[in-house]
Amino acid sequence: MRQGDLRGELRLLGRDGGITSIQRLPGGYVAEVWLVRYVGGTRVVGKTLPGAPVGLFRAEAEGLAALRSTGHVSTPKVLGVTDRLLLLEPLKPRDDWESSWEAFARDLAALHRGTTHEMFGWDRDGYLGRVVQQNRWTADGHEFFVKHRVLRYLEEPLVQQELTHADRRALERLCDHLPEIIPVMPAVLTHGDLWPGNMLSRGDGRLTVIDPAVSYTWAEVDLSMLWCCRRPPPSGRFFDIYQDLNPSPPGWRERMPLLHVRELLSSMSLLGNSDGSADRLRGILAPFYPV
């Protein structure tokens, strides 16, 4: 987005007066991020995405509000939203002190423990990057995960381009066996895209989540993102603290890569195999290929 277009969106929100500077910030996995300064020192952060689907930023704002309303996790305040702009309070770079991550383990456990729901899904579809996250209400967690978190990505062009017939069959076999592998667990409110890149900090060092793709689903889906990402939490006690406060059924460590399949398929739908997601997926699916 050009600065003139950004000013136009700010005008729609009544935020175009007294601007002293607009600066493009580094980062942003998919979107553009802007720092807007005003007379008197006020600062806001604007998030834009060229060609953003209608409703993307409103869904993100709703997700931030839902997480914030629980009182368990920190999110940036939403200052305004249009179809082309999400305006947020500014935050600091992520504080990777061990104490900050240990406190976040307590926050995340409290979120998952305190938000159980009788159904899996959300009131509207959301987005991971530009790609729709299907959130249709479903009574069964295995059915929800198979239909709306795994097999739905087989429709995406870059995933179709990358996966072979054997890959698809292995993925389908994983889905067939999922009820034997994943125990019955309740639906809880999840961030949905919880990797360290979607975390910043407040002035007091409290870790604060951004860019959610919320839904009610298994808590272990959030855990798998942090367990399997290439830069896991620097605190060696993060998962121990979480498990003390909100224990998973036995065998949770072994389930982490299998639940991470959703994230790898989502990444493939945006990037193909340019980041190695397809290669990692094949490694996880190895036991499900025919002998």
Buried (B, 14 or more C-beta within 10 A) or exposed (E): BEEEEBBBBBEEBEBBEEBEEBEEEEEBEBBBBBBBBBEEEEEBBBBBBEEBBEBBBBBBBBBBBBBBEBEBBBBBEBBBBBEBBBBBBBBEEBBBBEEBBBBBBBBBBBBBBEBEBEBBBBEBBBBBBBBBBBBBBBEEBBBBBBBBBBBBBBEBEBBEEBBEEEBBBBBBBBBEEBBEEBBEBBBBBBBBBBBBBBBBBBEEBBBBBBBBBBBBBBBBBBBBBBBBBEEBBEBEEBBEBBBEBBEBEEEBEEBBBBBBBBBBBBBBBBBBBEBEBBEBBBEBBEEBEEE
